[in-house]
Amino acid sequence: MRHRVKGYKLGRTAAHRTAMTRNMMVSLIDHERITTTVPKAKHLRPIIEKIVTLAKEDTQANRRRAFSKLRDKEAVQKLFDVLGPRFKERPGGYCRILKISKPRLGDAGERAIIEFVERTLDETSPEEQASAAEGAEATA
């Protein structure tokens, strides 16, 4: 029975899982979109959403709490200066998980993209910028 057992173990030791989660959180904050496996993305989403909720109120205590989880000064800076104000009015649901049909080479693991739902044009790919520009011209 799995009573009171929550979370994903991901086939790793606790220290490895903690380090991997921390690295994925910093990468997601830095790039705002990462490709990983579906179980890792599902493990990461509730953790990163709590961190973004913390960043909506910029206080010294919240910055220290975020730094204790991330251990990266640049990521904390971007989190509180860019992402916190961006999601200020949003009550939750800051991330989305998109499954990719092409499996991972090597072990054929299911892949997914985890990204923030609101992204600025300078953080999107050139193809997405072109499609957004076409959409803006069509409406004008």
Buried (B, 14 or more C-beta within 10 A) or exposed (E): EEEEEEEEEEEEEEEEBEEBBBEBBBBBBEEBBBBBBBBBBBBBBEBBBBBBBBBBEEEEEBBEBBBEBBBBEEBBEBBBEBBBEBBEEEEEEBBBBEEEEEEEEEEEBBBBBBBBEEEEEEBBEEEEEEEEEEEEEEEE
